[in-house]
Amino acid sequence: MLTLAKKLGKQSAHQLVYEVTMQAQSEGLRFKQALINNQQISAILNNDEMDALFDIEQSTGVCADMVDQVIAQIHLP
């Protein structure tokens, strides 16, 4: 949604992602496939950009650092 919001605006991107999500659920599609099938989205994002959205390394890349920061702030007796 955040990637689409750069082109469509936040509310429009949110609505579009919601519609695609509901369509995926009703048709038994994986979310990524539903996004690829959507003409409006595929006109904005190419295959490489779509793949990048589903790259787990990009999604979790800073999680370990954030956990370390939280642990460093905890004062244990």
N, CA, C and O atoms as CSV, one atom per row, in Angstrom:
chain,resi,resn,atom,element,x,y,z
A,1,MET,N,N,0.817,-1.182,0.000
A,1,MET,CA,C,0.000,0.000,0.000
A,1,MET,C,C,0.868,1.257,0.000
A,1,MET,O,O,0.579,2.217,-0.715
A,2,LEU,N,N,1.919,1.249,0.794
A,2,LEU,CA,C,2.790,2.429,0.869
A,2,LEU,C,C,3.452,2.724,-0.475
A,2,LEU,O,O,3.614,3.883,-0.857
A,3,THR,N,N,3.825,1.686,-1.170
A,3,THR,CA,C,4.442,1.871,-2.483
A,3,THR,C,C,3.437,2.449,-3.468
A,3,THR,O,O,3.766,3.362,-4.226
A,4,LEU,N,N,2.233,1.933,-3.463
A,4,LEU,CA,C,1.192,2.445,-4.355
A,4,LEU,C,C,0.776,3.864,-3.980
A,4,LEU,O,O,0.425,4.662,-4.849
A,5,ALA,N,N,0.817,4.175,-2.695
A,5,ALA,CA,C,0.405,5.503,-2.227
A,5,ALA,C,C,1.261,6.606,-2.834
A,5,ALA,O,O,0.790,7.730,-3.008
A,6,LYS,N,N,2.491,6.303,-3.152
A,6,LYS,CA,C,3.370,7.300,-3.767
A,6,LYS,C,C,2.832,7.750,-5.122
A,6,LYS,O,O,3.080,8.878,-5.546
A,7,LYS,N,N,2.096,6.872,-5.800
A,7,LYS,CA,C,1.553,7.184,-7.122
A,7,LYS,C,C,0.068,7.546,-7.077
A,7,LYS,O,O,-0.402,8.386,-7.844
A,8,LEU,N,N,-0.668,6.893,-6.159
A,8,LEU,CA,C,-2.119,7.038,-6.152
A,8,LEU,C,C,-2.664,7.910,-5.033
A,8,LEU,O,O,-3.807,8.363,-5.087
A,9,GLY,N,N,-1.844,8.141,-4.026
A,9,GLY,CA,C,-2.338,8.782,-2.819
A,9,GLY,C,C,-2.729,7.712,-1.807
A,9,GLY,O,O,-3.061,6.583,-2.169
A,10,LYS,N,N,-2.683,8.087,-0.546
A,10,LYS,CA,C,-2.876,7.121,0.536
A,10,LYS,C,C,-4.258,6.463,0.501
A,10,LYS,O,O,-4.361,5.238,0.552
A,11,GLN,N,N,-5.306,7.263,0.414
A,11,GLN,CA,C,-6.664,6.711,0.459
A,11,GLN,C,C,-6.952,5.819,-0.743
A,11,GLN,O,O,-7.539,4.747,-0.592
A,12,SER,N,N,-6.550,6.245,-1.917
A,12,SER,CA,C,-6.778,5.440,-3.124
A,12,SER,C,C,-6.008,4.136,-3.063
A,12,SER,O,O,-6.531,3.086,-3.437
A,13,ALA,N,N,-4.776,4.193,-2.597
A,13,ALA,CA,C,-3.966,2.976,-2.469
A,13,ALA,C,C,-4.593,2.032,-1.459
A,13,ALA,O,O,-4.668,0.827,-1.696
A,14,HIS,N,N,-5.042,2.569,-0.339
A,14,HIS,CA,C,-5.672,1.744,0.693
A,14,HIS,C,C,-6.911,1.047,0.128
A,14,HIS,O,O,-7.097,-0.153,0.330
A,15,GLN,N,N,-7.748,1.788,-0.570
A,15,GLN,CA,C,-8.967,1.216,-1.145
A,15,GLN,C,C,-8.638,0.137,-2.165
A,15,GLN,O,O,-9.265,-0.923,-2.173
A,16,LEU,N,N,-7.673,0.395,-3.012
A,16,LEU,CA,C,-7.296,-0.574,-4.039
A,16,LEU,C,C,-6.748,-1.853,-3.418
A,16,LEU,O,O,-7.127,-2.950,-3.831
A,17,VAL,N,N,-5.875,-1.731,-2.448
A,17,VAL,CA,C,-5.310,-2.917,-1.793
A,17,VAL,C,C,-6.413,-3.691,-1.071
A,17,VAL,O,O,-6.419,-4.922,-1.089
A,18,TYR,N,N,-7.336,-2.986,-0.443
A,18,TYR,CA,C,-8.462,-3.648,0.214
A,18,TYR,C,C,-9.275,-4.448,-0.802
A,18,TYR,O,O,-9.603,-5.610,-0.561
A,19,GLU,N,N,-9.599,-3.830,-1.931
A,19,GLU,CA,C,-10.382,-4.512,-2.964
A,19,GLU,C,C,-9.660,-5.739,-3.496
A,19,GLU,O,O,-10.278,-6.785,-3.692
A,20,VAL,N,N,-8.367,-5.624,-3.730
A,20,VAL,CA,C,-7.587,-6.754,-4.232
A,20,VAL,C,C,-7.523,-7.868,-3.179
A,20,VAL,O,O,-7.592,-9.051,-3.512
A,21,THR,N,N,-7.392,-7.483,-1.927
A,21,THR,CA,C,-7.365,-8.460,-0.846
A,21,THR,C,C,-8.673,-9.233,-0.781
A,21,THR,O,O,-8.665,-10.458,-0.657
A,22,MET,N,N,-9.777,-8.539,-0.863
A,22,MET,CA,C,-11.089,-9.195,-0.826
A,22,MET,C,C,-11.285,-10.098,-2.044
A,22,MET,O,O,-11.853,-11.185,-1.934
A,23,GLN,N,N,-10.815,-9.644,-3.191
A,23,GLN,CA,C,-10.909,-10.448,-4.402
A,23,GLN,C,C,-10.065,-11.719,-4.264
A,23,GLN,O,O,-10.509,-12.807,-4.630
A,24,ALA,N,N,-8.864,-11.575,-3.744
A,24,ALA,CA,C,-7.991,-12.741,-3.551
A,24,ALA,C,C,-8.654,-13.755,-2.637
A,24,ALA,O,O,-8.625,-14.957,-2.902
A,25,GLN,N,N,-9.246,-13.270,-1.573
A,25,GLN,CA,C,-9.898,-14.171,-0.629
A,25,GLN,C,C,-11.090,-14.874,-1.276
A,25,GLN,O,O,-11.249,-16.086,-1.132
A,26,SER,N,N,-11.911,-14.132,-1.975
A,26,SER,CA,C,-13.114,-14.734,-2.561
A,26,SER,C,C,-12.797,-15.694,-3.702
A,26,SER,O,O,-13.546,-16.640,-3.945
A,27,GLU,N,N,-11.688,-15.456,-4.404
A,27,GLU,CA,C,-11.322,-16.310,-5.535
A,27,GLU,C,C,-10.290,-17.374,-5.171
A,27,GLU,O,O,-9.903,-18.182,-6.015
A,28,GLY,N,N,-9.846,-17.374,-3.915
A,28,GLY,CA,C,-8.858,-18.363,-3.485
A,28,GLY,C,C,-7.481,-18.150,-4.087
A,28,GLY,O,O,-6.735,-19.104,-4.305
A,29,LEU,N,N,-7.148,-16.891,-4.353
A,29,LEU,CA,C,-5.836,-16.570,-4.935
A,29,LEU,C,C,-4.857,-16.165,-3.847
A,29,LEU,O,O,-5.258,-15.683,-2.788
A,30,ARG,N,N,-3.592,-16.360,-4.108
A,30,ARG,CA,C,-2.573,-15.791,-3.244
A,30,ARG,C,C,-2.576,-14.279,-3.471
A,30,ARG,O,O,-2.867,-13.805,-4.570
A,31,PHE,N,N,-2.253,-13.538,-2.427
A,31,PHE,CA,C,-2.297,-12.089,-2.490
A,31,PHE,C,C,-1.415,-11.543,-3.618
A,31,PHE,O,O,-1.837,-10.666,-4.371
A,32,LYS,N,N,-0.203,-12.061,-3.727
A,32,LYS,CA,C,0.711,-11.572,-4.764
A,32,LYS,C,C,0.107,-11.783,-6.153
A,32,LYS,O,O,0.190,-10.897,-7.003
A,33,GLN,N,N,-0.492,-12.939,-6.385
A,33,GLN,CA,C,-1.089,-13.202,-7.687
A,33,GLN,C,C,-2.250,-12.249,-7.961
A,33,GLN,O,O,-2.424,-11.787,-9.089
A,34,ALA,N,N,-3.033,-11.960,-6.947
A,34,ALA,CA,C,-4.140,-11.017,-7.121
A,34,ALA,C,C,-3.614,-9.625,-7.469
A,34,ALA,O,O,-4.207,-8.923,-8.287
A,35,LEU,N,N,-2.511,-9.229,-6.855
A,35,LEU,CA,C,-1.901,-7.938,-7.183
A,35,LEU,C,C,-1.411,-7.919,-8.625
A,35,LEU,O,O,-1.627,-6.947,-9.350
A,36,ILE,N,N,-0.756,-8.990,-9.032
A,36,ILE,CA,C,-0.244,-9.092,-10.403
A,36,ILE,C,C,-1.388,-9.050,-11.403
A,36,ILE,O,O,-1.271,-8.440,-12.466
A,37,ASN,N,N,-2.497,-9.702,-11.059
A,37,ASN,CA,C,-3.646,-9.761,-11.962
A,37,ASN,C,C,-4.362,-8.416,-12.108
A,37,ASN,O,O,-5.073,-8.196,-13.088
A,38,ASN,N,N,-4.181,-7.533,-11.153
A,38,ASN,CA,C,-4.882,-6.261,-11.174
A,38,ASN,C,C,-4.211,-5.319,-12.179
A,38,ASN,O,O,-3.028,-5.003,-12.048
A,39,GLN,N,N,-4.966,-4.877,-13.173
A,39,GLN,CA,C,-4.403,-4.050,-14.241
A,39,GLN,C,C,-3.911,-2.702,-13.740
A,39,GLN,O,O,-2.891,-2.199,-14.211
A,40,GLN,N,N,-4.623,-2.120,-12.796
A,40,GLN,CA,C,-4.217,-0.810,-12.279
A,40,GLN,C,C,-2.880,-0.913,-11.553
A,40,GLN,O,O,-2.017,-0.047,-11.702
A,41,ILE,N,N,-2.714,-1.968,-10.770
A,41,ILE,CA,C,-1.464,-2.150,-10.026
A,41,ILE,C,C,-0.328,-2.537,-10.962
A,41,ILE,O,O,0.780,-2.014,-10.846
A,42,SER,N,N,-0.597,-3.447,-11.885
A,42,SER,CA,C,0.474,-3.877,-12.800
A,42,SER,C,C,0.902,-2.755,-13.740
A,42,SER,O,O,1.989,-2.816,-14.313
A,43,ALA,N,N,0.065,-1.730,-13.906
A,43,ALA,CA,C,0.469,-0.567,-14.701
A,43,ALA,C,C,1.425,0.328,-13.920
A,43,ALA,O,O,2.158,1.124,-14.507
A,44,ILE,N,N,1.415,0.196,-12.593
A,44,ILE,CA,C,2.268,1.026,-11.737
A,44,ILE,C,C,3.546,0.299,-11.352
A,44,ILE,O,O,4.625,0.891,-11.345
A,45,LEU,N,N,3.425,-0.984,-11.032
A,45,LEU,CA,C,4.572,-1.770,-10.547
A,45,LEU,C,C,4.963,-2.826,-11.564
A,45,LEU,O,O,4.119,-3.590,-12.032
A,46,ASN,N,N,6.246,-2.870,-11.905
A,46,ASN,CA,C,6.708,-3.931,-12.798
A,46,ASN,C,C,6.997,-5.194,-11.980
A,46,ASN,O,O,6.867,-5.182,-10.756
A,47,ASN,N,N,7.385,-6.270,-12.645
A,47,ASN,CA,C,7.610,-7.550,-11.959
A,47,ASN,C,C,8.690,-7.459,-10.887
A,47,ASN,O,O,8.537,-8.029,-9.807
A,48,ASP,N,N,9.777,-6.752,-11.172
A,48,ASP,CA,C,10.855,-6.623,-10.190
A,48,ASP,C,C,10.385,-5.864,-8.952
A,48,ASP,O,O,10.715,-6.236,-7.826
A,49,GLU,N,N,9.623,-4.810,-9.163
A,49,GLU,CA,C,9.097,-4.037,-8.032
A,49,GLU,C,C,8.122,-4.877,-7.204
A,49,GLU,O,O,8.111,-4.809,-5.975
A,50,MET,N,N,7.314,-5.660,-7.893
A,50,MET,CA,C,6.365,-6.536,-7.198
A,50,MET,C,C,7.121,-7.586,-6.382
A,50,MET,O,O,6.775,-7.848,-5.230
A,51,ASP,N,N,8.139,-8.178,-6.974
A,51,ASP,CA,C,8.946,-9.169,-6.252
A,51,ASP,C,C,9.599,-8.553,-5.022
A,51,ASP,O,O,9.674,-9.190,-3.972
A,52,ALA,N,N,10.069,-7.324,-5.149
A,52,ALA,CA,C,10.723,-6.649,-4.028
A,52,ALA,C,C,9.760,-6.460,-2.858
A,52,ALA,O,O,10.173,-6.516,-1.700
A,53,LEU,N,N,8.491,-6.240,-3.153
A,53,LEU,CA,C,7.502,-6.079,-2.081
A,53,LEU,C,C,7.337,-7.347,-1.248
A,53,LEU,O,O,6.977,-7.286,-0.073
A,54,PHE,N,N,7.600,-8.478,-1.857
A,54,PHE,CA,C,7.428,-9.757,-1.178
A,54,PHE,C,C,8.746,-10.380,-0.747
A,54,PHE,O,O,8.780,-11.547,-0.357
A,55,ASP,N,N,9.828,-9.621,-0.810
A,55,ASP,CA,C,11.144,-10.085,-0.371
A,55,ASP,C,C,11.215,-9.983,1.146
A,55,ASP,O,O,11.261,-8.882,1.695
A,56,ILE,N,N,11.224,-11.107,1.814
A,56,ILE,CA,C,11.190,-11.143,3.277
A,56,ILE,C,C,12.402,-10.449,3.888
A,56,ILE,O,O,12.306,-9.899,4.986
A,57,GLU,N,N,13.513,-10.463,3.214
A,57,GLU,CA,C,14.712,-9.801,3.728
A,57,GLU,C,C,14.499,-8.292,3.860
A,57,GLU,O,O,14.997,-7.673,4.800
A,58,GLN,N,N,13.774,-7.711,2.936
A,58,GLN,CA,C,13.498,-6.280,3.016
A,58,GLN,C,C,12.493,-5.970,4.118
A,58,GLN,O,O,12.517,-4.890,4.707
A,59,SER,N,N,11.624,-6.913,4.386
A,59,SER,CA,C,10.589,-6.694,5.398
A,59,SER,C,C,11.099,-6.859,6.815
A,59,SER,O,O,10.603,-6.210,7.735
A,60,THR,N,N,12.074,-7.711,6.996
A,60,THR,CA,C,12.554,-8.009,8.351
A,60,THR,C,C,13.965,-7.504,8.599
A,60,THR,O,O,14.548,-7.787,9.645
A,61,GLY,N,N,14.509,-6.778,7.672
A,61,GLY,CA,C,15.899,-6.362,7.748
A,61,GLY,C,C,16.311,-5.628,9.004
A,61,GLY,O,O,17.446,-5.792,9.451
A,62,VAL,N,N,15.445,-4.830,9.591
A,62,VAL,CA,C,15.818,-4.059,10.772
A,62,VAL,C,C,15.208,-4.600,12.056
A,62,VAL,O,O,15.390,-4.012,13.122
A,63,CYS,N,N,14.491,-5.707,11.969
A,63,CYS,CA,C,13.835,-6.256,13.167
A,63,CYS,C,C,14.840,-6.591,14.264
A,63,CYS,O,O,14.609,-6.266,15.429
A,64,ALA,N,N,15.928,-7.225,13.918
A,64,ALA,CA,C,16.919,-7.595,14.931
A,64,ALA,C,C,17.488,-6.357,15.617
A,64,ALA,O,O,17.683,-6.354,16.832
A,65,ASP,N,N,17.752,-5.315,14.850
A,65,ASP,CA,C,18.253,-4.063,15.439
A,65,ASP,C,C,17.229,-3.449,16.390
A,65,ASP,O,O,17.591,-2.945,17.453
A,66,MET,N,N,15.966,-3.490,16.012
A,66,MET,CA,C,14.927,-2.926,16.869
A,66,MET,C,C,14.804,-3.715,18.167
A,66,MET,O,O,14.632,-3.125,19.234
A,67,VAL,N,N,14.888,-5.026,18.091
A,67,VAL,CA,C,14.838,-5.858,19.299
A,67,VAL,C,C,16.032,-5.539,20.195
A,67,VAL,O,O,15.875,-5.411,21.410
A,68,ASP,N,N,17.199,-5.411,19.620
A,68,ASP,CA,C,18.388,-5.065,20.402
A,68,ASP,C,C,18.209,-3.717,21.105
A,68,ASP,O,O,18.622,-3.565,22.255
A,69,GLN,N,N,17.603,-2.747,20.437
A,69,GLN,CA,C,17.377,-1.440,21.042
A,69,GLN,C,C,16.411,-1.534,22.218
A,69,GLN,O,O,16.620,-0.890,23.247
A,70,VAL,N,N,15.374,-2.318,22.074
A,70,VAL,CA,C,14.401,-2.484,23.166
A,70,VAL,C,C,15.052,-3.178,24.351
A,70,VAL,O,O,14.877,-2.756,25.494
A,71,ILE,N,N,15.795,-4.231,24.087
A,71,ILE,CA,C,16.459,-4.967,25.164
A,71,ILE,C,C,17.462,-4.073,25.888
A,71,ILE,O,O,17.602,-4.157,27.108
A,72,ALA,N,N,18.150,-3.229,25.148
A,72,ALA,CA,C,19.127,-2.338,25.761
A,72,ALA,C,C,18.461,-1.334,26.687
A,72,ALA,O,O,19.106,-0.836,27.609
A,73,GLN,N,N,17.200,-1.025,26.471
A,73,GLN,CA,C,16.487,-0.057,27.300
A,73,GLN,C,C,15.854,-0.680,28.538
A,73,GLN,O,O,15.428,0.038,29.443
A,74,ILE,N,N,15.790,-1.990,28.586
A,74,ILE,CA,C,15.185,-2.663,29.730
A,74,ILE,C,C,16.192,-2.721,30.869
A,74,ILE,O,O,17.341,-3.127,30.691
A,75,HIS,N,N,15.734,-2.308,32.031
A,75,HIS,CA,C,16.585,-2.341,33.222
A,75,HIS,C,C,16.138,-3.508,34.093
A,75,HIS,O,O,15.126,-3.430,34.788
A,76,LEU,N,N,16.886,-4.558,34.044
A,76,LEU,CA,C,16.535,-5.739,34.841
A,76,LEU,C,C,17.198,-5.642,36.220
A,76,LEU,O,O,18.320,-5.153,36.348
A,77,PRO,N,N,16.478,-6.119,37.255
A,77,PRO,CA,C,17.056,-6.060,38.621
A,77,PRO,C,C,18.270,-6.946,38.781
A,77,PRO,O,O,18.856,-7.001,39.862
